[in-house]
Amino acid sequence: MTARKHLKQRIRARMAKTGEAYAAARRQIIRGVEQEQGASATSWHLPGNIPATTALRTLFAHAGIRAPHTHEPFSEAMLFGIAGGIGMGVFSFYYQKEDIATFFLAGRHKWHDDAAYLRDTLSLFGIQPVVQETAGAKAGEQQLRDTLDRYGPCIAWVDLAELPHRAMPDAWSGSGYHVITIYGVDDLDGTADIGDLTDEPISISLSDLARARARIKKQRHRLLALPQAGDVPDLAMLVRSGLQRCHQELLNPSLPGARNNARLDALRIWAERMHGGKEQERWEHVFRPGPNLWRGLCAIYDFIEHYGSGGGLCRPLFADFLAEAAAALENPVLAALGERYAKLGREWSALADAALPGEVSTLREAKELHIRKAELAHAGGAAEEIRTIWGRLQELEQQNRKPFPLSEADYAALRVRLGDRIMALYEGEVMAQAAILDAIS
């Protein structure tokens, strides 16, 4: 029996004992999971919360890159912070002709560009990654085989919706930008072993893997591998660099064409649009009761708690990084900053919870379905049940078209509550950003 076995039961037991939400309980349980000792490529597998950070952590462990303060593989929290930690992304879209509104929220540093995220992190370690791309499927497969033979596990860019174990609706195809770790190819079975935040490695057919790698045109067949690594820099330098880049990206985002959506001020605008104001983008106008409001509320919950965030829009994981750095460097300023972000993480999770209020039965069911879907995705091997959950969510979206389970007065009251929470988060995030600058000054 490995250290990764029975994670689901342990997470559920912690939830029952502490009252924590699923994402929070899982984040704590998998902190103590270490890699197996063994010769197979999958022995380097680790479960995780953030796709790009988890994939890089695996490659680091395989390459023998160890944390200077523990001489063990980097924790996900530490590597997350060194890589730039948190970020911001707030978007709402309304397609008037189709009367379709969608909402998107992101909380990782450079969430829009995994290539830059990984490349910038590796530059801190003096590593120039080996990156390959090709338009052709045959050439892409050959590059994969050559990369695995030469470097071992590698990172691949895929369409999330084309991964069979994710069992996502067809409508998501082409929009689910994602990274995974590929450990090896088994020609006898016609499969590849991959890592995708899951408790255990996942086996995927080579044809499904090829389709997922080819679907996103801008990232077609992209691979990243690590050559031999050198000495690991001083921990204090790594921590400082991560905080500097975190602060700079929040201040001056690198997101092309939409920088204002990646600044903290986007939270203030969101809060103002949630309740009050007369602009066209206000929630009262765009996210009307019906499928649009259903999607908007579910998006708030899912993006904060489950969509590759580790819960609390990545803030609790960032707090864990700061706490670990504070202990290793004996730095009380970092410890205080960590407590600040731990509080923000709780407040983000409270916002997610408030978006799907438990007193409304259908919204409570939606929340439970999102939790179960995340749990199954992490466990792996439950595609049919995940597909059933997606189907039920779509049924609920249509069933609550008319009447919606909130009256106009109830919806107005909900917007007030959510708007107040978002504005409080904005104020807290601005103060925390200033505290980051104080910590590195």
N, C-alpha and C positions, 0 to 999 in steps of 0.2 A: 504494500500500500504506500502511495506517495504522499508527499505533503500537500498535493493539490486535490486529493480525493475528498469528497464529502464537503466541498466548500459551500454548496447550496444549503446543506443542513446546518452548517456552522453559522452561516449568515442569518438564516431564519431564527436560529436559537438566540443570536445576539439581538435581533430585532425584538423578539419577545421579551428579552431581559431588560433592554435599555429603552425600548420605545422608539428607537431610531428608524428613520426611513430606510428603504432598501439600499439606495445608493450610499448613504452614510455608513451603514453597517458593512456593506461589501468593501468599501474603501478601507475600513479598519481591519477587516479579516485578512484581506490579501496582502496587507503590509508585511505580515509575518511569513508569507509563503516564499520559500527559497527554491532555487533551481535544483532539479534532480542531479545526482551524480551518475554519469553514464557516458557512453561513447557515441550514442546516436545524436543526430542533429536536433531532434525534438527535446533532448534533455536540457536544451538552453531555453525552453519555453517558460514564459512567466505570464500569469494573468495580469490585467491592467485596467486602467480607467481612460487614459488618453491615447488614442491610436498611434500617433507619431512618436510620442514619448516612450510608449511601451515597446514599439518596434526598435527604436534606437537603443533602448536599454538592453534588449536582447542581443543586438550586434555588439554592444560594448562588452557585455559579459562573455560572449564568444571570443572576442578579440583579446580578452585578458585585461581590459581597462577597469581598474578598481577605484573605488572612492578613496581619496587620500586619508580620510579621517577614520575609516573603518577597515580598509584593506579588503573589503568585500564588494560585490557588485553594487553599483549605485542603487539607492532606493528610487522608486518612481517619483516620489515627491522631490527629492534632491535634484534629480535630472530635470524634472519639470521646471523647477525654479532657475536652474542654470541656463536652461534653454530660453528663458525670457518670461516664464511664469504666465501671468494672466494677460488678457486683452479685452477688447470690447467689440461687439458688432450687433447693431440693432437695425433691422430692416422690416418694413411692411410693404407689400405689393398689392395693388388692386387693378384687376383687368376688367375695365368697365363693360366692355361688350359682352363678355362671358359672365359678368357679375361674380367673379372669383377673387377672394382676398386671401392672402397667405402672410404668415409672420415668421421671422427668423431671428434667432438670438445666438450669439457666440461669446465665449469667455476665455479663449486661449490666446496667448501671444501669437501673432501672425497666423491666425486660424485659416486665413484665405490662401496661404501659400506654404504647403508642407515642404516643398523643395528648399525654399529660403530658410524656413524654420530649422530644418536638419542641417543644411549647409552652414548656417551661421553658428549653430551649436558646435559642430565639428571643428570649425575654425578656431574656437577657443582651446581646443585640444591639439591644435597644430595638424589636423588631419584633413587631407584633401580626398573626399570620397570619390569612388568610381561610379559614375552615373552613365547609364546607357539608355538610349531610346531608339526606336525604329518603327516605321509605319507597317512593316510586314509581319504577319503572324508567324511564319516559319522562322524568319530572322529573330523575332522576339523570343521564340521558344529556344532557339540555339543560344542566344545570349543568356537566357536564364540558366540553361544547363552549364554553360561555360563558367558563369558567375558562381554557381553553387560549387562546382568542382574546384575553382581557384580560391574563393574567399569564404565559402560556407554560407550560413544564413544571410539572406539579403532582404531588403525592403522593396515591395512592389506597389505601384499605384494601380488601383482597380476602381470599378464602379461598384459601390456598395450594394446596389439593387440587383446586381448580377451574381452575387454570391448565394448559392442555393441555401446555405444554412441560415441566412438572414431572412429568407422567405418574404421579401418586400413586394408590394404591389407593382405591377408592370408600369404604372404611371410614374414611378420614381426612376425608372431606367434613364440613364444619361445625366442625372443630376446628383447622384450620390458619390461625390469625390471622397476617396478613402485610401488609406495605406494599410498594408498587412505585412507580415513577415513570412517568407517562404523558407522552409527548412530543407526540403529535399524532394526528389522525384522518384516514384516507384514505377518503373516501366512495366513490371509484371502485372500490377493492378491497374495501370493507367491512371495513377493518382499523384497528387502532391500533398505534402503535409504543410499546413500553414498555421500561423498564429494570428488571432483576431480578437484580442482582449479576453479570450475564452479561458475557462478553468483549465482545459486540456487542449492540446493541438487538435486541429480539425483536418480531416481528410477530404479533399475535393478532387473531382475528376479533372484531368488535364484539359479536356474540352471546355468545361465550365470556367476553369482558371483562365484559359486563353480568351474566352469571350469577355470575362470581366476586365482583363488587362487591355483589351482592344476597344472597349466601349467609349471611354472618355478621350475624345480626339486630341486634346491638348496634352494629355499625359500618356499617350498610347505606348504600351509596353515599356514604360519607364521602370528602371531598376536602380537601386543604390546599394553599394557594398562598401565595406571598409578594408583598405589595405592594412598592412602591419602598422600597429600604433606605437607611438613613442612614450615618453614620460608624461604622467598626468600632472597638470599645473597645480599650483598651490590652491587649497580650498578657498581661502579668503578671496583670492583673485577671481575664481570661478563664480562665487556667490555675488561679489560686487558687480561683475560683468553682467550676470543675469538680471540683477536689479536695475542696472543702468539701462539695459535694453528694454526692460519692461516699462520703465518710466518714459523713455523716449518714444516708444511705440504708442503709448497712450496719449502722449503730448502731440506727436507728429506722425500719424499713422502712415504706413506704406501702402495701404489699400488703394489701388489705382481707380480713379474716377469717383470714389465714394468715401473720401477721408472723413467727412463729417459723421458718417455712420459708424466709424470706428473710434470716435472720441467719446470720452465720458459724458460730454454734453448731449450726446444722443439719448442718454437716459432722461435728462431733463425734458427734452422734446417729447419723448415717449410718454412721460408722466403727464405733460400738458395736453397731449392728444388723447390720453385715456379719459380725461374728464375735463370739460370746459373747452373754451375756444370755439372758433367758427371756421377754421380752415378745412379744406376738403379731406385732409388726411386723418381727421379726428376719428377715433374708434367708433363713436356713435354713428358716424356716416359710413365708414368702410366696413366695419365688423358688425353688421346688423344681425339681430337674432335670426338664427337659421344656420346653414352650413358654414357661412363665413365666420360667425362668432364661435361656432363649435371648433373650427380649425384653429382660430386664434387662441382660444383658451387652452386647447390641448397642446398647441405649440409652445406656449409659455411654460407649461409644466414639463413637457418632454425635453425641450432644449436646455432647461435649467438643470434637470435632475438626471437625464439618461443619455442624451445624444453625445456620447464621448466626452462628458464633462466630469464624471466622478461625483456628481451631485453638487448643489450650491454654486453652479456656474463656474466651477474650477477653483473657487475661493478657498474651500477647506483644504484641498491638496496644496495650494500655495501656502496656506497657514502651516501645514505640516512641514513643508520645505523650510520655512522661516524658523520654526521651532527646532528642527534638526540642525540647521546652520547656527542658530543661537547657542545650542548646547555644545557643538563642536568647536566654535570659535569663542565661547564664553562672552557672548555679546548680548547684553540685556536690551539694547535698542532693537535688535532683530526679534528678540522674544516678545517685546511689546507690540511690534509690528505684526507678528504672527497672531497674537491675541486679537488684534484689530480685524485681521482678515478672517479669522475663525468666526468672529461675530458677524461679519458681512456674509459669510457663507451660510450661517444659520438664517439670516434675514432673506437671502436669496431663496433658500429652500422654503421659507415661510411664504414668500410671494408665489412660488410654484404651487404650494398647497392651497393657497387662497384662490388661485385661478380656477381650480376645480373643486368648489366647496362641497364638503361631505354631506351637507343637509339636502343637496339636490341629488336625487338617487341616480339619474343617468350620468351626471358629471362625476359622481363618486365611482360609478362603474367604469367610466373611462379612465380614471386615475388608476384603479385596480388593474385594468387591462394593460396600461402602459408599464406598470411595475412588473406584471407577470411576463410581458413581452421582453423586457430587459433581462429578467432573470433567466428566461429560456435562451436568449441570445448568448448570454455569458456561459451557460451550461453547455450549449452546443447540442446538435443532434435531435432537435425538436422542431424541425421545419414545418411539419403539418400543423402542430398546435399554434405556432407563431402565425401561420397563414390564416388559421381560424380566428385568431385575435384581430388581425388586420381586417378580416371580413366583418367581424362584429363591430369594430370601430366605425367602419364605413356604414354599416346598418344604422348605428346610433346617430351618425351624422345626418342621414336622410330622414330617420324617424323623428328627429327633433327639428325638422324644418318648420313645421307649423302644427301645433303651437310649440314654441321653444319653452324649455322648462323654467325660464325666467320671465316674469312680467317686465314691462317697460320700467316700472318703478324699481323692481329688483335689480334689473340690469344697470340702471343708473346708480343704485347704491353700490353694486359690485364695482363699477368703474371708479367711484369715489374711493373705495377701500384700496383697490389696486393702484390707483394713481397716487394715493398717499404713500403706499409702500415703495413704489418706484421712486418717488421724489426723495424719500428718506434714504433709499439706497444710493441715489445720485449724490446726495450730500455726504454720505459716509464714504463713498468711493473717491470723491474729490479730496476729502481729508486724508484718506489712506494713501492716495497718490502723492500728496505733499509729504507725508511721513516717509514714503520710499526715498524721496529726494533727501530728506534729513538723514536717513540711514546711510546714504552713500556719500554724503558731503564730508 
